[in-house]
C-alpha cells in the first residue's frame, strides 16, 4: 500500500525541503504539467533542474487546476505518479484510485462520502481515474461501481 505510507509520513526516501526560490515562471509550470502527460524522462530532468516544480499547479481555464501528479494520474502513468509521490507530490483520491490503492480510496469515501463524486484535472471522474490504472486498479473500479458510482 503506497499511499498509506506516504500519508503516515513513512516515505521510502528521505525528503529534503529545498530552499524557497523566486516565483516560478508560468510557462515553465505549463511545460512541466504538459510534459507529465507524456514524457517521464523529461519530468525527472525538469524536476532535477527545478525542484520547485514538484507541486506547482496550473489553472488551464474555468478552475481546471492541474499539477504533474494529477496529469500522471489521469493518464494512467503509474511509474511517474509513484516517482512524483516519492519526491513529495501531494496525493489525491484520484491518484490513489489510478494506483489501485483501495484502502486509501475507501478511507477517503468513508470519511467524506461526497468524495465518491470527486473529479481531477479536466473534470475527469474518480471512476475514470481508476479505469486508467488498468488491471492494478480493477478492485477500485469494482468498489466504486458497488457503491453506485457510474461516471
C-alpha positions in Angstrom: 0.0 0.0 0.0 1.9 3.0 -1.3 -0.3 5.9 -0.2 -0.9 5.0 3.4 2.9 5.0 3.8 3.0 8.5 2.3 0.1 9.7 4.3 1.7 8.5 7.5 5.0 10.1 6.7 6.8 6.7 6.2 8.2 7.5 2.8 10.8 5.3 1.2 13.2 8.2 0.6 14.3 10.9 3.0 12.8 14.2 1.6 14.9 17.3 1.8 12.9 20.5 1.6 14.6 22.7 -0.9 15.3 26.4 -0.3 12.4 28.5 -1.5 13.3 30.2 -4.8 11.7 33.0 -6.7 8.2 32.6 -8.1 8.0 30.1 -10.9 7.6 31.2 -14.5 4.1 30.3 -15.6 5.3 29.0 -18.9 7.8 26.7 -17.2 5.0 25.3 -15.0 2.8 24.9 -18.1 5.6 23.0 -19.8 6.2 20.7 -16.8 2.5 19.9 -16.5 2.2 19.2 -20.2 5.3 17.0 -20.2 3.8 15.0 -17.3 1.1 13.8 -19.8 3.7 12.0 -21.9 7.4 12.0 -21.0 8.6 10.5 -17.7 12.3 11.1 -18.5 11.7 14.8 -19.2 9.7 15.1 -15.9 12.6 13.7 -14.0 15.1 16.0 -15.7 12.9 19.1 -15.3 12.3 18.3 -11.6 16.1 17.8 -11.0 16.8 21.2 -12.5 14.0 22.9 -10.6 12.6 21.0 -7.6 10.0 23.8 -7.0 8.1 22.4 -10.0 7.0 19.4 -7.9 3.7 20.8 -6.6 3.3 23.7 -9.0 -0.1 23.8 -10.5 -1.6 25.4 -13.5 -5.1 26.8 -13.9 -5.8 25.8 -17.5 -9.2 27.6 -17.6 -12.5 27.7 -15.8 -11.0 26.5 -12.5 -9.3 23.5 -14.2 -6.2 23.1 -11.9 -3.6 20.5 -12.7 -0.2 19.5 -11.4 2.2 16.9 -12.7 1.0 14.1 -10.4 -2.6 14.9 -11.5 -1.6 14.6 -15.1 0.2 11.3 -14.4 -2.9 10.2 -12.6 -5.5 10.7 -15.3 -3.1 9.4 -18.0 -2.6 6.2 -16.1 1.2 6.6 -15.8 1.7 4.6 -12.6 5.6 4.8 -12.5 5.5 8.6 -13.0 2.9 9.1 -10.3 4.8 6.9 -7.8 8.0 8.8 -8.6 6.3 12.1 -8.0 4.7 10.9 -4.8 8.1 9.6 -3.6 9.5 13.1 -4.3 6.8 14.7 -2.1 3.9 15.4 -4.5 0.6 15.8 -2.8 -1.5 12.7 -3.0 -5.2 12.9 -4.1 -8.0 10.4 -4.1 -7.9 10.4 -7.9 -4.2 9.4 -8.0 -4.9 6.8 -5.3 -7.7 5.4 -7.5 -5.4 5.1 -10.5 -2.8 3.4 -8.5 -5.3 0.9 -7.3 -4.9 1.8 -3.6 -8.3 0.6 -2.5 -7.7 1.2 1.2 -7.0 4.9 0.7 -10.0 5.4 -1.7 -12.3 3.6 0.9 -10.9 5.7 3.7 -11.5 9.0 1.8 -15.0 7.9 0.9 -15.9 6.6 4.4 -14.7 9.8 6.0 -16.1 12.1 3.3 -18.9 10.3 1.3 -19.2 13.1 -1.2 -15.7 12.2 -2.5 -17.3 9.4 -4.5 -18.1 12.1 -6.9 -14.6 13.6 -7.0 -13.0 14.8 -10.2 -9.5 15.5 -11.0 -8.0 17.7 -13.8 -10.2 18.4 -16.8 -13.2 17.1 -14.7 -12.1 13.5 -15.2 -14.1 11.4 -12.7 -12.7 9.2 -9.9 -14.1 6.2 -11.8 -12.3 7.1 -14.9 -9.0 7.6 -13.0 -9.4 4.1 -11.6 -10.1 2.7 -15.1 -6.9 4.5 -16.3 -5.0 2.4 -13.7 -5.7 -0.8 -15.7 -5.6 -4.2 -14.1 -3.9 -3.0 -10.9 -6.8 -0.6 -10.2 -9.6 -3.1 -11.0 -10.5 -3.6 -7.3 -11.0 0.2 -7.1 -13.3 0.2 -10.2 -15.3 -2.7 -8.7 -15.6 -0.9 -5.3 -16.7 2.3 -6.9 -19.3 0.6 -9.0 -20.5 -1.4 -6.0 -21.3 1.9 -4.1 -23.2 3.3 -7.1 -20.6 5.4 -8.8 -21.5 5.3 -12.6 -19.4 8.1 -14.0 
